[in-house]
Each structure stands twice: as C-alpha cells, then as structure tokens.
C-alpha cells in the first residue's frame, strides 16, 4: 500500500507509513502473530509483576505466591522467545501455512501456561500443579489424565513448533551459505 494512502486514510505519520511500506512484504501472518504475542507476553509479564509486588507488599513473609512469581517470569521469557520465533518465521524456508501452524501450536501453549500459573497463584490452591490431587481452587479437582495429557501436548507443541521454525530458518541459512559446512 503506498505511503500516501497510509498517511491519508489511516492517519499514520509519514515516517511510520514509510517504514510500513518497506516492512510489509516481510511481515507474514506467522511473523505478525509472533510479534503481536511478544507484546502480549511482555505486557502480561509486567502486569503480573504488579500482582507480584501487591502480594509481596501484603504478605507477612514478604513473598508472592510461587505461581505468581512463575507466571511473571514465564510471561517475560515467552515475550522474548516470541521475538526470536518471529525472526525464525521470517527466515524460514517452509511455506507460510507451515510457519503459521508452528506458531499457533507454540504460542497457544505459551499463553495457556502463563494463564495456568497465574490462576494457581491468584487462587493460592497449590505450590506444585503436578502434585496429586490436582486442584483448581479449593473444591475443584482435575483428573490426573487431563494434567498429564496437557503436559504431553504442551511439550510436543512448544518443542515441535519451535523446532519446525528453527529448522526452516536453519535450512534458509544453509541454502544461503552452502559451502559453510565444508569450511567447518
């Protein structure tokens, strides 16, 4: 889209419109989704930091619930991981549909993990979500098979999705520099 249209119809500053015009061909759905979720994870991490501070401030032991601390750290780390996944998707040799499916698989479990940690921290129902009986709140119990199934799916989706994007990136790099391995 020409920059004058971005300026006039979308109300963007000319410098922003120029940048978007240059970057637009490279911002595929998988790259955009990873970048968007990087921002989501960073903001969620910062807001969970506020919750962590509140719990520390109101605690007799001056500590937050362990799962609030875990959610805070995990969300910040997932934010930076999402930026890295955007770079891997950008350089991936695979089709955009493969990159998008790998992104969705990985990011869905990034988001679900942080939500699960935050829920346990807010409900203060456990300090080990894998310890039996699996609890959600004071009265709700989660069947062990669901917890185990979720953990297996999480491992497969996060490692698999990230692996697909990294393999696609590695293929691109090796294709660009075919003689690199012979030098090593």
TAHU-V491180 format. One line per field, one symbol per residue. ss: DSSP state (~ for helix, > for strand, _ for the rest). psi: psi as a letter, one per 20 degrees, with the letter a starting at -180 (. if undefined). burial: + if it has 9 or more other ideal C-beta (glycine too) atoms within 8 Angstrom, else -. Layout:
ss = ???
psi = ???
burial = ???
This chain:
ss = __~~~~~~~~___~~~~~~~~~~~~~__~~~~~~~~~~~~~~~~~~~~~~~~~~~~~________~~~~~~~~~~~~~~~~~~~~~~~~~~____~~~~~~~~~~~~~~~~~~~~~~~~~~~~__________>>>___>>>_~~~~~~~~~~~~~~~~~~~~~~~~~~~~~~~~~___~~~~_
psi = pqhhghgghikqqghgggghhghghinrghgggggghggggggggghhhggggghghjqhjlqrphhggggggggghhghhhghhggghgiqirqhhghgghgggghghgghggggggghhhiliqjoiipqqpqoahhpqpphhggggghgggggggggggggghghggggghhhmhjghhh.
burial = --+-+++----+---+++-++------+-++++++-++++++-+++-++-+++-++--+----++-++++++++++-++++++-++++++++-+---+++++++++++++++++-++++++++--+--+----+++-----+---++--++-++--++-+++-++++++-++++----------
